[in-house]
Amino acid sequence: SQQGEEDPQALSIQEGENATMNCSYKTSINNLQWYRQNSGRGLVHLILIRSNEREKHSGRLRVTLDTSKKSSSLLITASRAADTASYFCATGSGNEKLTFGTGTRLTIIP
Amino acid sequence: NAGVMQNPRHLVRRRGQEARLRCSPMKGHSHVYWYRQLPEEGLKFMVYLQKENIIDESGMPKERFSAEFPKEGPSILRIQQVVRGDSAAYFCASSPRSGAKETQYFGPGTRLLVL
């Protein structure tokens, strides 16, 4: 079964609007991380939220975690063209590996 | 402090050849992870290594794939007798401690194309 599934799979919004992406997972976790990947590039770590945290902020990013629903959301406020990328959630669950979702492709329309 | 380095960035091989992918973790990081990304998909864990030890290779195909992280030098992911299905982006990540509890920092990846 797929751990870490993002929705929507693709999202297009106007520059300046807010973008919200969701991630659901199936097993218990220690933490959940969000990464950004520009086309053909590596992953950039955005934010880590631990299982005992409910919300975390970093600049224009806001992440929430609801362990009872096994879900997380990533909100990007006041989007910019440079935010165009794929966004992945990844869960860490006690062993060492991260389990990634399939990603949300975000396009910001100037 | 340089980030995670991977080379080569692009690698083209013909079926049956060997591919060697190298990863130098961030300074002070002793934990290395390899992931594979197929087109339009997320990353899939392959193997987790600490210096001179393979800790978890549950995501590694049983045949043709091997990984090492020697005491000196970079971590190497080796794919023998490559097939077209091995074409993918291979990412290395490193962390200073147990990775699932801490941030893993990713390299730029090696894009392998098998002709």
Interface residues (C-beta under 8 A of the other chain):
Chain A: G4 N30 N31 Q33 Y35 G40 R41 G42 L43 V44 H45 L48 F88 A90 G92 S93 G94 N95 E96 K97 L98 T99 F100 G101 T102 G103
Chain B: H31 Y33 Y35 E41 G42 L43 K44 F45 Y48 I55 D56 S58 G59 F91 A93 S98 G99 A100 K101 E102 T103 Q104 Y105 F106 G107 P108 G109 R111
